[in-house]
Amino acid sequence: MDASKIVLFKGKDIRKVIHKNEWWFSILDVISALTGSPHSKTYWAKMKERDEALSQPFPFWEQLKLTAEDQKLREADCANAEGILRIIQSIPSPKAEPFKRWLAKVGYERIQEIEDPELATKRTRFLYKAKGYSDSWIEKRMRGIAIREELTDEWKNRGAEKQEDYEILTAEISKATFGVTPSEYKKLKSLERQNLRDHMDDFELIFTMLGERATTEIHRTEDSQGLAKLSDDAKAGGDIAGGARKNLEKRLGRSVISKKNYLNGEEKKKLR
């Protein structure tokens, strides 16, 4: 469901989201990347005080939902390419010119993706590969993304409305599959802002996919409608994956739920 993504400028994370069929970027992330300031909120507040045109949303910026450090969607000040260019005029930074070129490149890539959606998938694969993930892991992660999108489309069409609804349903599947919610799972892996699924191993990804794919099929078979029924289905789908996980753990004599994550240097070596 979450349409927001992360792109990199000079090694800095820049959150972005599709709005009005174009990329909109986190203003705070841009300020942080250009200034190196650890206090981007204060910097942005002072910019708005100095420049009356930036003091209020529209026409240069709006508040849109982006994934925050706790992995929940929260309101954030965002601007499209035109707005960002206007904003960085007020930032005295030698990084401004390279950032303009980067912005133009990102915009061009979006146009390409509209014309050929397969390019977005190829770029995602390339980014994972560049981070050191193995081809076999990338295949599972990409398949998991497709299964997740299919499931959230079903939720949208069957009565889920608010972001909170999606979080509740996701938590039901996770609890039934692994015995923990996504937020509890992140604490187990010592993650903060990072995407939980990007730090799962093969078995964790496989059981996540099984729980979500089973839930999708239950929705379709039973023509489920409304949040209460979707929640029951989510638990049922998770129970199927959870049962498979427990059977495997019994045979292996160990848990497949891992505290390891890909921030760990040793784990990264296994991926290469």
Secondary structure, DSSP 8 states (H G I E B T S, - for coil): ----EEEEETTEEEEEEEETTEEEEEHHHHHHHHH--S-HHHHHHHHHHH-GGGSSSSSS-EEEEEE-TTSSEEEEEEEEHHHHHHHHTT---TTHHHHHHHHHHHHHHHHHHHH-THHHHHHHHHHHHHTT--HHHHHHHHHHHHHHHHHHHHHHHTT--SHHHHHHHHHHHHHHHHSS-HHHHHHHTT-SSS-GGGG--HHHHHHHHHHHHHHHHHHHHHT--SHHHHHHHHHHHHHHHHHHHHHHHHHHTS-S--S--TTSHHHHHHH-
